[in-house]
Amino acid sequence: MRAVVLTDYGEVEVLRLVEIADPVPGPEEVLVDVVATALNRADLLQRRGLYPGPPLAGFSPPAPEIPGMEFSGRVAGLGERVTRWSLGDEVMGIVGGGAHAERLVVHADQVLAVPTAVGVADAAAIPEVWITAYDALVVQGGLTSGRTALVHAGASGVGTAAIGICRAVGARCIVTTSGGKVEACRALGADVVVDYTSADFVAAALEATGGAGVDVVLDVIGGGYVDRNVASLRVGGCIVQVGTMGGGRAEIALGAMLPKRATLIGTVLRPRPLDEKIAITRRFGAEIAPLFDRGELVPVIDSRYRLADIAEAHRRMESNANVGKIVIDIDAA
């Protein structure tokens, strides 16, 4: 099979598309013919050697390092103990790595059926960012109907998914973005859109909540945003940190956190144990995935690239020009 492999780290020139042996599913795993995958910030970090992926399932001896954390495709092989799926089933899911390839293996309980209304080619834009946004806002942040979330980088993959999650649970959504993406975020359903290049998101959050502050902050920026996030919170509010695009170190004014009884949670999906990944996937499948089938939610796709053009996809994301997901079509000519 063809796969994008990393034998060195650096700029996009280190991305190599080569032929390697197919993975073989274990007793509780499925082999998937990947139709599409997508790009995430973690893939850019992995390319630079800053976020190495875990050992990949199904390879003996171990495979080279293959990026890619989400996929959609068709079941092509079944482990001997798998009963949930049949050959040809259209599935999607998250993996620790290995999705930028024509085939992968994954635990059978870690995949979901592709929503019929979405289709297998577009479903790759769902798993990583929608599960991340749902887990951060609802499961860990406690967002419910009538509450308000502040979402940074509202035009990113996680940001656009977060807007949809807020709508799905009946919560208000305030997002930050740069000027050229303001209208796109409004069109997706954000209640308040703040151009962070010209406006203060703290003031906007307080104004939108009558001075009370927001219930949950979903932040992929970090750095200098942390204190301002605290200032945006209501008493008892929660900040869920899922990225550090603006810097991995920050000074926190504890004197501001204490009277607000604020909670700061750090979270990622990739290194979690298998049972935790299965649990969040199953919960997402029960509570959110049906909304795609009913047309109430749709994946937000910015652009598509062939697997052979993976370097161009990386350049697109590094330019910060995308609104929503960058999809990689594996079987495109």
BAKOL-287195 format. One line per 10 residues: their letters; for each residue y, z, x of N, C-alpha, C. Coordinates in Angstrom, 2 decimals, decimal comma. Layout:
A	Y/Z/X/Y/Z/X/Y/Z/X  ...
***
This chain:
MRAVVLTDYG	-1,20/0,00/0,84/0,00/0,00/0,00/1,25/0,00/0,88  2,38/-0,42/0,29/3,66/-0,35/0,99/4,30/1,02/0,74  4,95/1,53/1,76/5,63/2,81/1,63/6,80/2,85/2,59  7,84/3,56/2,20/8,96/3,85/3,09/8,58/5,06/3,93  8,57/4,89/5,24/8,16/6,00/6,11/9,28/6,35/7,09  9,28/7,60/7,50/10,23/8,09/8,49/9,46/8,48/9,75  9,67/7,75/10,80/9,12/8,12/12,10/10,20/8,63/13,03  11,45/8,55/12,56/12,60/9,07/13,28/13,66/9,44/12,24  14,70/10,12/12,65/15,75/10,55/11,73/17,09/9,98/12,15  17,94/9,73/11,13/19,27/9,22/11,46/19,87/8,43/10,32
EVEVLRLVEI	20,54/7,33/10,65/21,18/6,48/9,66/20,14/5,63/8,94  20,59/4,76/8,05/19,66/4,02/7,20/18,71/3,13/7,99  19,05/2,83/9,23/18,20/1,97/10,05/16,84/2,59/10,33  16,69/3,91/10,17/15,40/4,54/10,44/14,41/4,34/9,29  14,87/3,86/8,14/13,98/3,64/7,00/13,11/2,41/7,27  11,80/2,61/7,25/10,87/1,51/7,55/9,91/1,33/6,39  9,74/0,09/5,96/8,78/-0,24/4,90/7,55/-0,82/5,56  6,43/-0,07/5,47/5,21/-0,46/6,20/4,00/-0,37/5,27  2,91/-0,91/5,72/1,63/-0,81/5,02/0,87/0,40/5,54  0,42/1,26/4,62/-0,42/2,39/4,99/-1,59/2,46/4,00
ADPVPGPEEV	-2,57/3,29/4,31/-3,73/3,44/3,43/-3,33/4,11/2,13  -4,03/3,77/1,05/-3,79/4,41/-0,25/-4,22/5,88/-0,21  -3,53/6,75/-0,93/-3,99/8,13/-1,07/-5,19/8,18/-2,03  -5,94/9,24/-1,93/-7,13/9,43/-2,77/-6,96/10,72/-3,58  -7,11/10,67/-4,90/-6,89/11,88/-5,70/-7,98/12,92/-5,50  -7,57/14,19/-5,48/-8,51/15,28/-5,45/-9,06/15,54/-6,84  -9,90/16,55/-7,00/-10,58/16,78/-8,29/-9,64/16,99/-9,47  -8,47/17,58/-9,24/-7,54/17,87/-10,34/-6,29/17,00/-10,28  -6,36/15,90/-9,55/-5,21/15,03/-9,36/-5,43/13,66/-10,00  -4,31/12,97/-10,19/-4,36/11,57/-10,65/-3,72/10,69/-9,59
LVDVVATALN	-4,25/9,48/-9,47/-3,64/8,43/-8,65/-2,74/7,62/-9,56  -1,51/7,37/-9,13/-0,54/6,66/-9,95/-0,09/5,39/-9,22  -0,16/4,26/-9,93/0,51/3,04/-9,47/1,98/3,19/-9,85  2,82/3,34/-8,86/4,23/3,62/-9,11/4,95/2,34/-9,53  5,60/2,39/-10,68/6,41/1,27/-11,16/7,85/1,41/-10,66  8,37/2,63/-10,70/9,74/2,87/-10,25/9,86/4,29/-9,73  10,83/4,49/-8,87/11,19/5,81/-8,38/12,71/5,87/-8,39  13,28/6,90/-7,83/14,74/7,02/-7,81/15,16/7,76/-6,55  16,45/7,69/-6,28/17,00/8,29/-5,07/17,69/9,60/-5,42  17,53/10,59/-4,54/18,17/11,89/-4,70/18,85/12,28/-3,39
RADLLQRRGL	19,82/13,19/-3,49/20,50/13,66/-2,28/19,52/14,21/-1,26  18,44/14,81/-1,75/17,44/15,35/-0,83/16,82/14,26/0,04  16,70/13,04/-0,50/16,15/11,94/0,29/17,09/11,57/1,44  18,39/11,65/1,19/19,36/11,38/2,25/19,28/12,45/3,34  19,14/13,71/2,91/19,01/14,79/3,88/17,71/14,66/4,68  16,63/14,29/3,98/15,35/14,13/4,67/15,43/13,01/5,71  16,11/11,93/5,37/16,28/10,83/6,32/16,97/11,28/7,59  17,88/12,25/7,45/18,62/12,75/8,61/17,90/13,89/9,32  16,71/14,27/8,83/15,95/15,34/9,46/16,39/16,72/9,06  17,17/16,83/7,97/17,71/18,12/7,55/16,92/18,77/6,42
YPGPPLAGFS	15,94/18,05/5,86/15,20/18,58/4,72/13,80/17,96/4,71  12,98/18,29/5,70/11,66/17,65/5,81/10,79/17,94/4,60  10,03/16,95/4,21/9,16/17,11/3,05/7,88/17,84/3,40  7,18/18,35/2,39/5,91/19,04/2,61/4,80/18,02/2,91  3,64/18,49/3,39/2,51/17,57/3,56/2,18/16,89/2,23  1,85/15,61/2,29/1,60/14,84/1,08/0,14/14,93/0,68  -0,09/15,05/-0,63/-1,46/15,12/-1,15/-2,13/13,77/-1,06  -3,46/13,80/-0,87/-4,27/12,60/-1,00/-4,50/11,83/0,27  -3,98/12,29/1,40/-4,12/11,54/2,64/-4,95/12,32/3,63  -5,89/11,65/4,26/-6,71/12,23/5,31/-7,04/11,11/6,31
PPAPEIPGME	-6,50/11,17/7,52/-5,62/12,19/8,08/-4,26/12,21/7,38  -3,40/13,19/7,71/-2,11/13,29/7,03/-1,29/12,00/7,13  -0,57/11,70/6,06/0,26/10,51/6,03/1,52/10,72/6,83  2,18/9,62/7,22/3,52/9,78/7,79/4,48/10,32/6,72  5,67/10,70/7,13/6,63/11,29/6,21/7,18/10,21/5,27  6,96/10,40/3,97/7,41/9,44/2,94/8,36/10,17/2,01  9,63/9,74/1,91/10,54/10,39/0,97/10,19/10,04/-0,47  10,99/10,56/-1,40/10,82/10,23/-2,81/10,28/11,40/-3,59  11,07/11,89/-4,58/10,73/13,12/-5,28/10,47/12,95/-6,76  10,49/11,72/-7,26/10,21/11,48/-8,68/9,68/10,07/-8,85
FSGRVAGLGE	8,97/9,87/-9,96/8,32/8,57/-10,15/8,06/8,33/-11,62  7,81/7,06/-11,92/7,19/6,68/-13,18/6,19/5,58/-12,85  5,09/5,54/-13,60/4,07/4,55/-13,30/2,89/4,67/-14,23  1,76/4,13/-13,79/0,55/4,10/-14,62/-0,61/4,75/-13,88  -1,39/5,52/-14,60/-2,54/6,19/-14,01/-3,57/5,14/-13,57  -3,92/5,20/-12,27/-4,85/4,22/-11,71/-6,14/4,86/-11,22  -6,21/6,17/-11,20/-7,42/6,85/-10,77/-7,40/8,29/-11,22  -8,58/8,86/-11,44/-8,70/10,21/-11,99/-9,60/11,06/-11,12  -9,15/12,28/-10,82/-10,03/13,24/-10,18/-11,15/13,64/-11,13  -12,22/14,16/-10,59/-13,43/14,41/-11,38/-13,24/15,46/-12,46
RVTRWSLGDE	-12,23/16,33/-12,32/-12,02/17,37/-13,32/-10,84/17,07/-14,26  -10,27/15,89/-14,17/-9,11/15,54/-14,99/-9,56/15,04/-16,36  -9,06/15,68/-17,40/-9,37/15,27/-18,77/-8,11/14,94/-19,57  -6,95/15,32/-19,06/-5,69/15,16/-19,79/-5,27/13,70/-19,90  -5,62/12,86/-18,90/-5,10/11,50/-18,82/-6,23/10,48/-18,78  -5,88/9,24/-19,11/-6,82/8,12/-19,04/-6,22/7,01/-18,19  -7,07/6,16/-17,68/-6,59/5,03/-16,88/-5,61/4,19/-17,70  -4,50/3,82/-17,08/-3,50/3,01/-17,75/-2,41/3,79/-18,45  -2,57/5,09/-18,60/-1,51/5,90/-19,24/-0,22/5,80/-18,43  0,89/5,70/-19,14/2,20/5,65/-18,50/2,72/7,07/-18,35
VMGIVGGGAH	3,02/7,45/-17,11/3,39/8,83/-16,81/4,62/8,87/-15,91  5,22/10,06/-15,84/6,36/10,29/-14,95/6,27/11,72/-14,45  7,00/12,02/-13,39/6,94/13,39/-12,90/7,70/13,59/-11,61  7,70/14,85/-11,15/8,30/15,21/-9,87/7,20/15,45/-8,85  7,52/15,19/-7,60/6,62/15,46/-6,48/7,45/15,99/-5,32  6,79/16,63/-4,37/7,50/17,14/-3,20/7,94/16,05/-2,26  7,32/14,90/-2,36/7,63/13,75/-1,52/6,58/12,68/-1,78  6,79/11,50/-1,21/5,80/10,45/-1,31/6,02/9,43/-2,40  7,12/9,54/-3,16/7,31/8,65/-4,30/7,91/7,30/-3,92  8,42/7,16/-2,71/8,95/5,87/-2,29/7,82/5,05/-1,69
AERLVVHADQ	6,83/4,79/-2,54/5,62/4,09/-2,14/4,99/3,47/-3,38  4,05/2,58/-3,16/3,42/1,88/-4,28/2,42/2,75/-5,03  1,90/3,79/-4,36/0,95/4,70/-5,01/1,18/6,12/-4,52  0,82/7,07/-5,36/0,88/8,47/-4,97/-0,18/9,23/-5,76  -0,48/10,44/-5,31/-1,34/11,32/-6,08/-0,56/12,59/-6,39  -0,86/13,16/-7,56/-0,15/14,33/-8,04/-1,09/15,11/-8,95  -0,90/16,42/-9,02/-1,73/17,24/-9,90/-1,58/16,76/-11,34  -2,67/16,69/-12,06/-2,67/16,13/-13,41/-1,78/16,90/-14,37  -1,61/18,20/-14,13/-0,78/19,00/-15,03/0,71/18,92/-14,69  1,04/18,20/-13,63/2,43/18,11/-13,20/3,09/16,81/-13,66
VLAVPTAVGV	2,42/16,03/-14,47/3,00/14,79/-14,96/3,16/14,85/-16,47  4,08/14,05/-16,96/4,39/13,95/-18,38/4,21/12,51/-18,84  3,98/12,33/-20,12/3,92/10,99/-20,69/5,32/10,37/-20,69  5,40/9,10/-20,37/6,68/8,39/-20,44/7,11/8,28/-21,90  8,34/8,67/-22,23/8,82/8,49/-23,60/8,80/7,01/-24,00  8,20/6,72/-25,13/8,06/5,34/-25,56/9,41/4,65/-25,68  10,41/5,37/-26,17/11,72/4,78/-26,37/12,43/4,45/-25,06  11,96/5,03/-23,95/12,59/4,80/-22,65/11,90/3,67/-21,91  10,57/3,70/-21,86/9,83/2,69/-21,12/9,60/3,11/-19,68  8,52/2,59/-19,12/8,07/3,06/-17,82/9,05/2,70/-16,70
ADAAAIPEVW	9,73/1,57/-16,78/10,62/1,16/-15,69/11,84/2,05/-15,58  12,33/2,57/-16,70/13,53/3,41/-16,69/13,22/4,90/-16,59  11,97/5,28/-16,85/11,61/6,69/-16,90/11,74/7,39/-15,55  11,75/6,62/-14,45/11,91/7,24/-13,13/13,25/7,93/-12,99  14,21/7,61/-13,86/15,53/8,23/-13,81/15,57/9,58/-14,50  14,44/10,04/-15,04/14,42/11,29/-15,79/13,99/12,50/-14,98  12,83/12,52/-14,33/12,20/13,80/-13,96/13,03/14,74/-13,09  13,49/14,30/-11,95/14,11/15,23/-11,00/15,40/15,82/-11,54  16,32/14,97/-11,98/17,63/15,50/-12,37/17,61/16,18/-13,74  16,83/15,68/-14,68/16,81/16,30/-16,00/16,07/17,63/-15,97
ITAYDALVVQ	14,97/17,71/-15,21/14,29/19,01/-15,10/15,17/19,99/-14,33  15,84/19,52/-13,28/16,74/20,39/-12,53/17,85/20,94/-13,42  18,50/20,06/-14,19/19,61/20,49/-15,05/19,12/21,43/-16,14  17,98/21,12/-16,74/17,42/21,98/-17,79/17,04/23,35/-17,23  16,36/23,35/-16,10/15,95/24,61/-15,49/17,16/25,46/-15,12  18,19/24,84/-14,53/19,36/25,58/-14,08/20,17/26,10/-15,25  20,46/25,25/-16,21/21,35/25,64/-17,30/20,66/26,54/-18,32  19,48/26,14/-18,76/18,83/26,82/-19,89/17,90/27,93/-19,43  16,95/27,58/-18,53/15,93/28,56/-18,15/16,53/29,68/-17,31  17,30/29,32/-16,30/17,86/30,35/-15,41/19,25/30,79/-15,84
GGLTSGRTAL	20,05/29,88/-16,36/21,41/30,21/-16,74/21,56/30,78/-18,13  20,53/30,63/-18,98/20,57/31,19/-20,32/21,50/30,47/-21,28  21,81/29,20/-21,01/22,72/28,46/-21,88/22,08/28,21/-23,24  22,81/28,51/-24,30/22,33/28,30/-25,66/23,46/27,72/-26,50  23,16/27,44/-27,74/24,13/26,89/-28,67/25,36/27,79/-28,78  26,54/27,17/-28,77/27,78/27,91/-28,90/28,35/28,42/-27,61  27,59/28,35/-26,52/28,10/28,78/-25,22/28,71/27,59/-24,48  29,28/27,86/-23,31/30,00/26,83/-22,56/29,52/26,80/-21,12  29,30/25,58/-20,60/28,92/25,39/-19,21/30,00/24,64/-18,46  30,19/25,00/-17,20/31,02/24,24/-16,27/30,08/23,56/-15,30
VHAGASGVGT	30,13/22,23/-15,25/29,21/21,43/-14,43/30,03/20,67/-13,40  29,75/20,91/-12,13/30,43/20,18/-11,07/29,70/18,86/-10,77  30,45/17,89/-10,26/29,91/16,56/-9,97/29,29/15,97/-11,23  30,11/15,91/-12,27/29,61/15,51/-13,58/29,09/14,10/-13,66  29,45/13,22/-12,72/28,98/11,84/-12,75/27,73/11,64/-11,90  27,28/12,67/-11,21/26,07/12,57/-10,39/24,83/12,51/-11,29  23,68/12,33/-10,67/22,45/12,33/-11,46/22,24/13,64/-12,20  22,36/14,77/-11,48/22,23/16,07/-12,12/23,35/16,30/-13,12  24,55/15,87/-12,78/25,70/16,08/-13,66/25,57/15,34/-14,97  25,18/14,06/-14,92/25,03/13,31/-16,16/23,90/13,87/-17,01
AAIGICRAVG	22,82/14,33/-16,36/21,74/14,96/-17,11/22,21/16,27/-17,73  23,03/17,03/-17,00/23,53/18,29/-17,52/24,38/18,09/-18,77  25,17/17,02/-18,80/25,94/16,72/-20,01/25,00/16,52/-21,19  23,91/15,79/-20,97/22,93/15,58/-22,03/22,24/16,86/-22,46  21,91/17,73/-21,50/21,27/19,00/-21,82/22,20/19,86/-22,67  23,47/19,91/-22,30/24,43/20,69/-23,09/24,48/20,18/-24,52  24,56/18,89/-24,69/24,57/18,32/-26,04/23,30/18,68/-26,78  22,16/18,62/-26,10/20,88/18,86/-26,75/20,75/20,28/-27,27  21,33/21,25/-26,53/21,20/22,65/-26,96/22,39/23,13/-27,78  23,37/22,25/-27,98/24,52/22,62/-28,79/25,57/23,42/-28,05
ARCIVTTSGG	25,64/23,26/-26,73/26,63/23,97/-25,92/27,79/23,05/-25,58  28,95/23,65/-25,28/30,09/22,88/-24,81/29,94/22,62/-23,32  30,51/21,50/-22,87/30,34/21,10/-21,47/31,68/20,71/-20,86  32,07/21,42/-19,81/33,24/21,09/-19,02/32,72/20,55/-17,69  33,18/19,37/-17,28/32,70/18,80/-16,02/33,86/18,50/-15,09  33,57/18,53/-13,80/34,52/18,06/-12,79/34,01/16,75/-12,21  34,95/15,87/-11,88/34,60/14,59/-11,27/35,86/14,01/-10,65  35,71/12,91/-9,92/36,88/12,24/-9,36/37,46/11,28/-10,38  38,70/10,86/-10,15/39,46/10,13/-11,14/38,78/8,90/-11,71  38,10/8,11/-10,87/37,50/6,88/-11,34/36,31/7,07/-12,25
KVEACRALGA	35,82/8,31/-12,37/34,62/8,57/-13,16/34,90/9,42/-14,40  36,16/9,72/-14,65/36,53/10,58/-15,77/36,08/9,98/-17,10  36,40/8,71/-17,32/36,07/8,09/-18,60/34,57/7,98/-18,79  33,82/7,74/-17,71/32,37/7,67/-17,82/31,80/9,00/-18,29  32,32/10,11/-17,78/31,83/11,42/-18,20/32,21/11,70/-19,65  33,40/11,30/-20,06/33,78/11,46/-21,47/32,85/10,66/-22,37  32,54/9,44/-21,95/31,68/8,58/-22,77/30,28/9,17/-22,92  29,83/9,94/-21,93/28,51/10,56/-22,00/28,50/11,80/-22,89  29,67/12,30/-23,27/29,72/13,42/-24,20/30,28/14,71/-23,66  30,85/14,70/-22,44/31,48/15,92/-21,92/32,67/16,29/-22,80
DVVVDYTSAD	32,80/17,57/-23,12/33,89/18,02/-23,98/35,22/18,06/-23,25  35,20/18,46/-21,99/36,40/18,52/-21,16/36,03/17,93/-19,81  36,86/17,00/-19,33/36,62/16,38/-18,02/37,82/16,68/-17,12  37,55/17,26/-15,97/38,61/17,65/-15,03/38,54/16,77/-13,80  39,60/16,03/-13,52/39,71/15,28/-12,28/40,06/16,25/-11,17  39,08/16,58/-10,35/39,29/17,64/-9,36/40,29/17,22/-8,28  40,61/15,94/-8,19/41,59/15,50/-7,18/43,03/15,79/-7,60  43,23/16,08/-8,89/44,61/16,27/-9,36/44,78/17,47/-10,29  43,70/18,16/-10,64/43,79/19,28/-11,58/42,93/20,44/-11,10  43,27/21,63/-11,58/42,56/22,86/-11,21/41,48/23,15/-12,24
FVAAALEATG	40,22/23,12/-11,81/39,14/23,32/-12,79/39,10/24,76/-13,31  39,59/25,72/-12,53/39,62/27,09/-13,02/40,56/27,19/-14,21  41,75/26,65/-14,08/42,72/26,68/-15,18/42,17/25,94/-16,39  41,52/24,80/-16,15/40,97/24,02/-17,27/39,87/24,79/-17,99  39,00/25,48/-17,21/37,91/26,23/-17,82/38,44/27,39/-18,65  39,44/28,08/-18,13/40,00/29,20/-18,87/40,74/28,72/-20,12  41,46/27,62/-20,00/42,16/27,09/-21,17/41,18/26,66/-22,26  40,09/26,01/-21,85/39,11/25,51/-22,81/38,35/26,62/-23,51  38,32/27,81/-22,91/37,58/28,94/-23,49/38,50/30,04/-24,00  39,76/29,72/-24,19/40,71/30,71/-24,68/40,89/31,88/-23,75
GAGVDVVLDV	40,72/31,65/-22,45/40,89/32,69/-21,45/39,64/33,50/-21,17  38,56/33,29/-21,93/37,35/34,10/-21,76/36,54/33,72/-20,54  36,53/32,42/-20,19/35,69/31,93/-19,11/34,39/31,34/-19,61  33,71/30,61/-18,75/32,48/29,91/-19,13/31,28/30,83/-18,97  30,21/30,47/-19,66/28,98/31,27/-19,60/28,13/30,94/-18,39  28,08/29,65/-18,03/27,23/29,21/-16,93/27,99/28,17/-16,10  27,89/28,28/-14,78/28,38/27,25/-13,88/27,18/26,61/-13,19  27,08/25,29/-13,27/26,06/24,54/-12,52/26,77/23,86/-11,37  26,46/24,29/-10,14/27,22/23,84/-8,98/26,32/23,19/-7,94  26,66/21,96/-7,55/25,98/21,27/-6,46/26,87/21,19/-5,23
IGGGYVDRNV	28,05/21,83/-5,27/29,04/21,69/-4,20/28,98/22,85/-3,22  29,10/24,08/-3,70/29,10/25,24/-2,81/30,40/25,33/-2,02  30,31/25,82/-0,79/31,49/25,92/0,06/32,62/26,68/-0,61  33,80/26,05/-0,62/34,98/26,67/-1,19/35,00/26,79/-2,69  33,99/26,26/-3,36/33,94/26,35/-4,83/33,48/27,72/-5,31  32,83/28,49/-4,48/32,15/29,69/-4,97/33,12/30,68/-5,59  34,20/31,02/-4,89/35,17/31,97/-5,44/35,83/31,42/-6,70  36,08/30,13/-6,73/36,70/29,52/-7,91/35,73/29,50/-9,08  34,45/29,38/-8,78/33,45/29,48/-9,84/33,47/30,88/-10,47  33,57/31,89/-9,62/33,64/33,26/-10,13/34,86/33,43/-11,03
ASLRVGGCIV	35,98/32,86/-10,61/37,21/32,96/-11,40/37,08/32,24/-12,75  36,17/31,27/-12,83/35,98/30,50/-14,07/35,05/31,19/-15,04  34,31/32,21/-14,59/33,26/32,84/-15,39/33,81/33,84/-16,40  33,09/33,99/-17,48/33,32/35,10/-18,39/32,62/36,34/-17,84  32,88/37,48/-18,43/32,16/38,70/-18,07/30,68/38,51/-18,41  29,81/38,78/-17,44/28,38/38,60/-17,63/27,90/37,19/-17,40  28,78/36,32/-16,89/28,42/34,92/-16,69/27,54/34,72/-15,46  27,07/33,48/-15,31/26,08/33,16/-14,29/26,46/31,86/-13,57  26,37/31,87/-12,26/26,52/30,67/-11,44/25,14/30,28/-10,92  24,74/29,05/-11,16/23,46/28,56/-10,66/23,76/27,49/-9,60
QVGTMGGGRA	23,41/27,80/-8,36/23,71/26,94/-7,22/22,50/26,06/-6,92  22,65/24,74/-7,10/21,52/23,84/-6,87/21,76/22,87/-5,73  22,91/22,99/-5,06/23,20/22,10/-3,95/24,38/22,64/-3,16  24,59/22,04/-1,97/25,67/22,49/-1,09/26,38/21,28/-0,48  26,73/20,31/-1,31/27,38/19,10/-0,81/28,70/19,41/-0,13  29,36/20,49/-0,52/30,64/20,85/0,07/30,55/21,87/1,18  29,33/22,23/1,56/29,15/23,19/2,64/28,18/24,29/2,26  27,35/24,68/3,23/26,33/25,67/2,96/26,75/27,10/3,21  27,99/27,32/3,66/28,48/28,67/3,89/29,72/28,90/3,06  29,88/30,13/2,57/31,04/30,45/1,75/31,36/31,93/1,87
EIALGAMLPK	32,63/32,26/1,75/33,04/33,66/1,63/33,22/33,97/0,16  32,66/35,10/-0,27/32,70/35,48/-1,68/33,53/36,73/-1,84  34,46/36,68/-2,78/35,27/37,86/-3,09/34,46/38,77/-4,01  33,74/39,69/-3,42/32,89/40,58/-4,22/33,70/41,40/-5,21  34,94/41,68/-4,84/35,79/42,44/-5,75/36,06/41,71/-7,05  35,95/40,39/-7,04/36,12/39,60/-8,26/34,81/39,51/-9,04  33,68/39,52/-8,32/32,38/39,42/-8,99/32,02/40,70/-9,74  32,32/41,83/-9,14/31,82/43,10/-9,68/32,30/43,39/-11,10  33,60/43,32/-11,39/34,01/43,64/-12,75/33,52/42,62/-13,78  33,18/41,42/-13,31/32,65/40,42/-14,24/31,13/40,55/-14,42
RATLIGTVLR	30,54/41,44/-13,66/29,08/41,58/-13,70/28,41/40,20/-13,59  28,92/39,42/-12,64/28,49/38,03/-12,48/27,17/37,94/-11,73  26,42/36,90/-12,03/25,16/36,62/-11,35/25,27/35,30/-10,60  24,82/35,28/-9,34/24,78/34,06/-8,54/23,33/33,79/-8,19  22,81/32,65/-8,67/21,41/32,28/-8,47/21,35/31,03/-7,60  20,54/31,08/-6,56/20,25/29,89/-5,77/18,90/29,33/-6,17  18,80/28,02/-6,34/17,54/27,45/-6,82/17,35/26,02/-6,35  16,10/25,65/-6,09/15,68/24,28/-5,83/14,29/24,10/-6,43  13,91/22,87/-6,68/12,58/22,58/-7,23/11,54/22,32/-6,15  11,92/21,60/-5,12/10,94/21,05/-4,18/9,96/22,05/-3,58
PRPLDEKIAI	10,43/23,18/-3,04/9,48/24,07/-2,35/8,76/25,07/-3,26  8,94/24,96/-4,56/8,29/25,93/-5,44/6,77/25,75/-5,42  6,04/26,83/-5,66/4,58/26,73/-5,75/4,16/25,80/-6,89  2,97/25,25/-6,78/2,48/24,30/-7,77/2,50/24,88/-9,18  2,11/26,14/-9,34/2,05/26,70/-10,68/3,43/26,77/-11,32  4,46/27,02/-10,52/5,81/27,07/-11,06/6,30/25,67/-11,43  5,96/24,67/-10,62/6,34/23,30/-10,95/5,65/22,84/-12,24  4,39/23,20/-12,38/3,67/22,86/-13,60/4,31/23,54/-14,80  4,66/24,81/-14,65/5,23/25,56/-15,77/6,54/24,95/-16,25  7,45/24,62/-15,32/8,74/24,07/-15,74/8,56/22,66/-16,28
TRRFGAEIAP	7,62/21,90/-15,73/7,36/20,56/-16,25/6,84/20,63/-17,68  5,90/21,54/-17,94/5,33/21,68/-19,28/6,41/22,12/-20,28  7,26/23,07/-19,87/8,31/23,54/-20,78/9,31/22,43/-21,08  9,70/21,69/-20,05/10,59/20,55/-20,26/9,94/19,53/-21,18  8,65/19,30/-20,97/7,93/18,34/-21,81/7,89/18,75/-23,27  7,84/20,05/-23,53/7,78/20,53/-24,91/9,15/20,57/-25,56  10,19/20,94/-24,80/11,50/21,21/-25,41/12,49/20,06/-25,30  12,41/19,25/-24,24/13,43/18,23/-24,01/12,88/16,81/-24,10  11,71/16,56/-23,54/11,18/15,20/-23,52/11,12/14,54/-24,89  10,77/15,27/-25,97/10,74/14,60/-27,29/12,09/14,03/-27,72
LFDRGELVPV	13,18/14,55/-27,18/14,50/14,05/-27,55/14,73/12,64/-27,00  14,06/12,29/-25,92/14,13/10,92/-25,42/13,40/9,97/-26,38  12,26/10,41/-26,88/11,52/9,57/-27,82/12,30/9,32/-29,10  13,11/10,29/-29,50/13,90/10,14/-30,73/15,23/9,44/-30,48  15,49/9,08/-29,24/16,72/8,38/-28,93/17,94/9,27/-28,85  17,74/10,61/-28,90/18,87/11,53/-28,82/19,36/11,71/-27,39  18,48/11,47/-26,44/18,84/11,49/-25,02/18,39/10,19/-24,38  19,15/9,73/-23,39/18,77/8,53/-22,63/19,05/8,79/-21,16  18,21/8,27/-20,27/18,52/8,40/-18,84/19,75/7,56/-18,50  20,55/8,06/-17,58/21,76/7,36/-17,17/21,48/6,67/-15,84
IDSRYRLADI	21,45/5,34/-15,86/21,09/4,55/-14,68/22,32/3,83/-14,16  22,66/4,10/-12,93/23,82/3,46/-12,30/23,48/2,06/-11,79  22,38/1,94/-11,08/22,03/0,68/-10,42/20,56/0,68/-10,07  20,04/-0,50/-9,73/18,64/-0,66/-9,37/18,53/-1,45/-8,08  17,52/-1,08/-7,27/17,27/-1,77/-6,01/15,76/-1,99/-5,87  15,40/-3,03/-5,14/13,99/-3,22/-4,78/13,63/-2,23/-3,67  12,35/-1,94/-3,57/11,89/-1,05/-2,51/12,29/-1,60/-1,14  12,25/-2,92/-1,00/12,62/-3,55/0,27/14,09/-3,34/0,61  14,89/-3,01/-0,40/16,33/-2,80/-0,19/16,70/-1,33/-0,23  15,79/-0,46/0,18/16,01/0,97/0,11/17,23/1,40/0,92
AEAHRRMESN	17,51/0,72/2,01/18,67/1,09/2,82/19,97/0,89/2,04  20,03/-0,19/1,24/21,22/-0,42/0,42/21,38/0,66/-0,64  20,27/1,12/-1,18/20,33/2,21/-2,15/20,89/3,47/-1,52  20,47/3,77/-0,29/21,00/4,93/0,42/22,51/4,78/0,64  22,93/3,58/1,01/24,37/3,35/1,23/25,15/3,56/-0,07  24,59/3,11/-1,18/25,26/3,27/-2,46/25,47/4,76/-2,76  24,45/5,59/-2,58/24,59/7,00/-2,86/25,55/7,67/-1,87  25,49/7,30/-0,62/26,37/7,91/0,38/27,83/7,55/0,14  28,10/6,45/-0,56/29,47/6,07/-0,87/30,04/6,88/-2,03  29,18/7,66/-2,71/29,58/8,45/-3,89/30,13/7,58/-5,02
ANVGKIVIDI	29,68/6,35/-5,08/30,18/5,43/-6,11/29,36/5,48/-7,39  28,18/6,07/-7,35/27,28/5,98/-8,50/27,66/6,95/-9,62  27,41/6,49/-10,84/27,48/7,33/-12,03/26,07/7,36/-12,60  25,37/8,47/-12,44/23,98/8,54/-12,86/23,04/8,16/-11,73  21,86/7,74/-12,09/20,75/7,57/-11,16/20,72/6,19/-10,50  20,28/6,19/-9,26/19,97/4,97/-8,53/18,45/4,80/-8,55  17,98/3,78/-9,24/16,55/3,57/-9,45/16,03/2,55/-8,44  14,82/2,80/-7,95/14,15/1,90/-7,02/12,95/1,28/-7,72  12,98/-0,02/-7,92/11,88/-0,72/-8,58/10,82/-1,05/-7,55  9,67/-0,41/-7,66/8,63/-0,55/-6,65/7,94/-1,91/-6,71
DAA	7,68/-2,39/-7,93/6,91/-3,63/-8,05/7,78/-4,86/-8,21  9,09/-4,74/-7,96/9,98/-5,91/-8,04/9,73/-6,81/-6,86  9,87/-8,10/-7,08/9,64/-9,07/-6,02/10,75/-9,01/-4,97
***
